[in-house]
């Protein structure tokens, strides 16, 4: 192996440097002379020397085995991705969960996220108009959040500040041209 000659060379250089440095210093009465060291250099061999097996090397699988044995990571839900990368969405989901938990006298952990999606609402109703009210047309960034408490689903439309409980009957999504016309009339 090439490591042994390299190690011997480094050792020889270190010892030579020590000898030069010690020769540069004047000996005093209280210093002892350095012993002389003879370096023995072994000729390189063509056959590599195998290291003895250890408990650690025997217990670890080969790298190829690790790749095959590893299970593929679970595919995250799109809702989980949005709350993981969008702190505003995550905060609004938590506010909606707390609201539902309080309204139903449940612990917050029992309120589960089904989905959260980004939307640009067409007016200030946030896609959840109430009959008899006029809403200013505007492009409002927000989210549609669906939560569940067992078999009951809860729907919210939001901007970045408001959380509006909504029902499926009065929900108007930005892509629903027919629903927008019905809501306006």
N, C-alpha and C positions, 0 to 999 in steps of 0.2 A: 504494500500500500504506500501511497505517496505521503501519508500523514506522518509516519515515523521519521523519515529523513527531514521533513520540514520542522518537526518538533526538535530534533537534534540540532538542526541549524540555528533555530531560535535560542535554544539553550546555550549553544556555543557563543552566540553573539552576546547574550546577556552576561555570561561569565567573562568574556573578553572586555566588555564595557566595565564590569566591576573591577577587573584587574587594572585597567587603565586608570579608572578613578582612584583606586587605592594607591597606585604608584604615584599619582600626582600629589597626594597628600604626604607631608613629611611625617615620618614616624616620630612619635614622642616616647617618653620613657614608660608611660602607662598603657601604650597600645601594643597589641600582639601582632606579629606578622600573619598575613592570611595564608592558609594552607594552599598548596598548589594542587590543582585538580587536573587529572588526565581525562580527556574525553575519548570515549570509544565510540566509533561510528560503525553501525552494522550495515552491511550491504543490503540494498532493497531486494525484496523477494517478489516473484511474479504471482504467487498464490496468496490470495487474501486470507487472513486469519479470521475465522468466524468467532463472534463473541459468544460466550456461554449463554444458554437460555436463562432468563430470569422469570420470576413469577409474573411480573408485569407484562413482559413481552408475550408470554404464553396465554395470558388471560384476555388480551385484546384481539379482536378479529382483524382480519386484513382489511385495508381501506376499501377494496372492492366489495367486501361483505357488508361494510357499513352502508354503502350507497344502496345496495339491494335490500337490506333489512329495514331501512328507514321508510316509514309510511309517508305518503304524500301529505302535505299540510292541508287541513280542511279548507274548502273554498269558502271565503267569508261572504256573508249576506251583504247585498248592496247597502242595506240600511246600516249595518255595522260599520262598513267602510266609511260612510258619510259622517257618522258620529265620531269615528276615530280620527278623521282628518279635518273636520270642520267643528271648531270649538263652539261656534254659535249654535249649530244644529244640536250638538251634544247638550248644551245648556238648556235650550228650548225643550228638548225631549225630557230632561230631568224635571223641568218646571211642570210639564204636562203630566208626568208620572206622579209628582207630588200632589198635583191638583186632583187627579183621579183617586189616588190613595186617600186623600182627605175626604172627598165627596162620598166614597164608598166605605169609609172606616176600615181601610186595609193597610197593611204594611207596604211601603213603597216597593219592596222586592217582589211583591205579588203582581205588580203592574208591569207587563212585558211589552217591549217594543216589537211591533210587527214590521213596520216600515217607516222610513222617513225619506222624502224626496224633495228636491229643490223645485221651486216654481217661481214664475214671475206672474203675479196676479194682475188682472186687467184694471181693477179699480180698488178703492179703499175698503170694499167689503171683504177683501182677501179670499174671494171665491166662495163666500158663504153669506149671500145676501139675505136680509130679512125683508119680508113683504111690507110695502108701505114706506120704505126708506129710500132716499136717493143717495147714490154714492158717486164721489168724484172719480172720473176716469184717471187712471195713473198706472204707471208700471211699477209695481211694488215687489221687490225681492222677498221671498219667504220660503216656507216649507209646508208640506202636507205630512202630518204625523198620524200614524195609526197605532194605537195601543190596544192591549187586550188584558182583561181580568177573567181568566178562564174562558168562557164561551161568549162573553160580552165584549164587543169592540167599541173603541172610543176614537173619534176623529177630531183632529184639530187642524186649523189653518193658521199660519203665523206670518208676521213680518219679522223684523229683527227685535221688536219690542213687545208686540202683542201676541197673545195666545187666544185664539177664538175657537170655542167648542163648536163643532159643526155636525150636522146630520147628513146622511146620504141623500135625503130628500131635497135639501136646499143647497147641496154642494154643486158648485159650478167650476169645473177645471178649465184652465186657459185654452186647451185644445178642443173643448166642447162648444162648437159654434151654435148648435141647436139649443143647448142648455142656456147659453148666454141670451139668445133671443127670447126664450121662454121666461127667464128671470127678469128681463127688461119689461115684458108686457104684463 
